[in-house]
Amino acid sequence: MGGSEDRLDLPSNILRKIRNAKSASVLTGAGVSAESGIPTFRGAGGIWEKYDFTKLATPQGFKEDPRLVWEWYQLRQKEIKKAKPNAAHITIVDMEDHFPRFSVLTQNIDGMHSRAGSRNVVELHGSIWRMRCERDGLMIQDDDPVTEIPPMCQCGSILRPDVVWFGEQLSPDVVDEASRVANESEVMFVVGTSAVVYPAAALPAITKNAGGLVIEINLEPTDITSYADASLFGPAGEMLPALWNAAVRIPKAL
């Protein structure tokens, strides 16, 4: 493959453990989607540098102006709809086909993993493609951008995006499932996330403390680097396919 494979430099025992694992998971963040052209929310150049999150991503902002919030989410949906899954998304689908037990734990709300073909996806922060009614609990999934603004529930209440906003807690059921997966993973791949937002940031440590391998792929060192069994620095769309090719093609004698 060339340059990205040259930067792997992983011990054969780590590649062997990856290949032979029965249970694995991947924790993904905005860095994966960014390579499909989807803007990140945090950091330099992120969405929250340009927009006021208090008006667009808080319960209070939604209460004060649901139309404004939905106009913004509709714009985001249209941008995401035009994006295509990249090589990292596709490699993660290949991983799911290889491991007997495999889960994608994602902090992204864009639904790109499912579009790429991943089947077992735990969406830690919700999905921009789901709406929910806080009055009667109705959930609506739609693969296309909303047309009615604001969208209304059959009960007459305004639907809201099924995403975790600032000041809100993650679903306890989702956190429990992600923690279970992390605890049972013989290998966790951490891809495109700086791992600073909790509780998602704690998941690699759960895998590590349970005796599993933690393999990090990021553009630069993160808090995970200090305890990861291996860290690869570069674009996820290059490094993850190179890592996967190296792991699944190693000689059986290794």
C-alpha positions in Angstrom: 0.0 0.0 0.0 3.0 2.3 0.4 3.5 5.2 2.7 0.8 4.5 5.4 1.9 0.9 5.8 5.5 2.1 6.2 4.4 4.1 9.2 2.7 1.2 11.0 5.8 -0.4 12.7 3.6 -2.7 14.9 5.0 -5.7 16.8 4.0 -9.0 15.3 2.4 -10.1 18.6 0.0 -7.1 18.5 -1.0 -7.9 14.9 -1.5 -11.6 15.9 -3.7 -10.6 18.8 -5.8 -8.4 16.6 -6.2 -11.1 14.0 -7.2 -13.8 16.5 -9.5 -11.8 18.7 -13.1 -13.0 19.0 -14.5 -9.8 20.5 -13.5 -6.3 19.3 -14.9 -2.8 19.1 -14.1 0.5 17.6 -14.7 3.9 19.3 -15.0 6.7 16.7 -15.2 10.4 16.8 -15.4 13.4 14.6 -12.0 12.7 12.9 -13.5 9.8 11.0 -16.4 11.9 9.6 -14.2 14.9 8.9 -12.5 12.8 6.1 -15.9 12.6 4.4 -16.1 16.4 4.5 -18.4 16.6 7.5 -17.3 19.5 9.8 -16.3 18.8 13.3 -18.0 20.5 16.2 -15.1 21.2 18.5 -11.5 22.4 18.1 -10.0 24.8 15.5 -12.4 25.3 12.6 -15.2 23.4 14.4 -18.8 24.3 14.1 -19.0 25.8 17.6 -16.4 28.5 16.6 -19.0 29.8 14.1 -22.3 29.2 15.8 -23.7 29.8 19.3 -24.3 26.4 20.8 -26.5 27.9 23.6 -29.1 28.8 20.9 -28.7 25.6 18.8 -27.8 22.7 21.0 -29.3 23.2 24.5 -32.8 22.4 25.8 -33.3 26.1 26.7 -32.3 27.2 23.2 -34.8 24.7 21.7 -37.6 25.9 24.0 -37.0 29.5 23.1 -36.8 29.1 19.3 -37.5 25.5 18.0 -37.8 26.8 14.4 -34.3 28.3 14.5 -32.9 25.0 15.9 -34.6 22.9 13.3 -33.6 25.2 10.4 -30.0 24.7 11.6 -30.4 20.9 11.9 -32.1 20.7 8.5 -29.0 22.5 7.0 -26.7 20.0 8.8 -28.8 17.1 7.5 -28.5 18.3 3.9 -24.7 18.7 4.3 -24.4 15.2 5.7 -26.7 13.7 3.1 -24.2 14.8 0.4 -21.2 13.2 2.1 -20.0 9.7 1.3 -18.5 7.1 3.6 -14.7 7.0 3.4 -12.1 4.3 3.6 -12.2 4.2 7.4 -15.9 3.6 7.5 -15.6 0.8 4.9 -12.7 -0.8 6.8 -14.8 -0.8 9.9 -17.5 -2.8 8.0 -14.8 -5.3 7.0 -13.9 -5.6 10.7 -17.4 -6.4 11.6 -17.4 -9.2 9.0 -14.2 -10.6 10.5 -14.8 -10.7 14.3 -17.4 -13.0 15.7 -18.4 -10.2 18.1 -18.0 -6.6 17.1 -19.5 -3.2 17.9 -19.1 0.3 16.7 -19.2 2.8 19.6 -19.5 6.2 18.0 -19.7 9.8 19.3 -20.8 10.9 15.9 -24.5 11.7 15.2 -24.3 11.7 11.4 -25.3 8.0 10.8 -22.3 7.5 8.4 -21.4 4.1 9.9 -24.8 2.7 9.2 -24.7 4.1 5.7 -21.4 2.4 5.1 -22.9 -0.9 6.1 -22.1 -1.3 9.8 -24.8 -3.2 11.6 -24.1 -3.1 15.3 -23.7 0.6 16.0 -24.1 2.2 19.5 -24.7 5.9 19.0 -23.5 7.5 22.2 -24.7 11.0 21.4 -27.8 10.1 19.4 -28.6 10.5 15.7 -29.4 13.6 13.6 -31.7 11.3 11.6 -34.0 10.6 14.5 -36.6 12.7 16.1 -38.4 12.2 19.4 -41.4 13.5 21.2 -40.8 14.4 24.8 -44.5 14.2 25.6 -45.4 10.7 24.5 -42.0 9.2 23.7 -42.6 8.7 20.0 -39.4 8.0 18.0 -39.2 8.7 14.3 -36.3 7.7 12.0 -35.9 9.3 8.6 -33.0 9.1 6.2 -33.9 12.4 4.5 -33.7 16.0 5.8 -36.8 17.2 7.5 -39.3 19.1 5.3 -41.7 20.4 8.0 -40.1 23.0 10.3 -40.6 22.5 13.1 -41.7 18.9 12.7 -44.8 18.0 14.8 -45.8 14.8 16.7 -49.2 13.3 16.2 -50.0 14.4 19.7 -49.5 18.0 18.7 -46.1 18.5 20.4 -43.0 19.7 18.6 -40.5 17.0 17.9 -36.9 17.5 18.8 -33.7 16.0 17.4 -32.8 12.8 19.2 -29.3 14.0 20.0 -27.5 14.7 23.3 -27.3 18.5 23.8 -25.1 20.5 26.1 -26.3 20.1 29.7 -27.9 16.7 29.0 -26.9 13.3 30.1 -26.3 10.3 27.8 -29.0 7.6 27.9 -28.1 5.2 30.8 -29.0 2.3 28.6 -26.6 3.4 25.9 -23.8 4.0 28.5 -24.4 0.6 30.0 -24.3 -1.1 26.6 -21.1 0.7 25.6 -19.4 -0.1 28.9 -20.4 -3.8 28.5 -18.9 -3.8 25.0 -15.7 -2.1 26.2 -15.3 -4.5 29.1 -15.7 -7.6 26.8 -13.5 -6.3 24.0 -10.2 -8.1 23.5 -9.3 -5.2 21.2 -10.6 -1.7 21.0 -9.6 0.5 18.1 -9.9 4.2 19.0 -10.2 6.2 15.8 -10.5 9.9 15.2 -11.4 11.0 18.7 -9.4 13.1 21.2 -11.2 11.3 24.0 -11.9 14.3 26.2 -15.7 14.0 26.4 -16.9 11.7 29.1 -18.3 9.1 29.5 -17.1 8.1 26.0 -13.5 9.0 26.9 -13.6 6.3 29.7 -14.4 3.4 27.3 -10.8 2.7 26.2 -9.7 2.6 29.8 -12.4 0.1 30.6 -11.0 -2.2 27.8 -7.4 -1.7 29.0 -8.3 -2.4 32.7 -10.1 -5.6 31.6 -6.9 -6.8 29.9 -7.7 -5.9 26.3 -5.6 -4.2 23.7 -6.2 -0.5 22.9 -5.0 0.6 19.5 -5.2 4.3 18.7 -5.4 6.0 15.3 -5.4 9.8 15.5 -3.8 12.8 13.7 -1.8 13.6 16.9 -1.2 12.3 20.4 -4.1 12.3 22.8 -4.8 11.4 26.5 -5.2 7.8 25.3 -1.6 7.7 23.9 -0.2 7.3 27.4 -1.8 3.9 27.9 -2.6 2.7 24.4 -0.7 -0.5 23.4 0.0 1.1 20.0 -0.7 4.6 18.6 -0.7 5.3 14.9 -0.7 9.0 13.8 -2.2 9.9 10.4 -5.5 10.2 8.6 -8.0 7.5 9.6 -8.8 6.8 6.0 -5.2 5.8 5.4 -4.0 4.3 8.7 -6.9 2.1 9.5 -7.0 0.3 6.2 -3.2 -0.2 6.4 -3.5 -1.5 9.9 -6.3 -3.9 9.0 -4.4 -5.2 5.9 -1.3 -5.8 8.1 -3.3 -7.6 10.8 -5.4 -9.9 8.6 -2.6 -10.8 6.2 0.1 -11.7 8.6 1.6 -15.3 8.2 -0.3 -17.8 10.3 3.0 -18.8 11.9 3.2 -15.4 13.7 
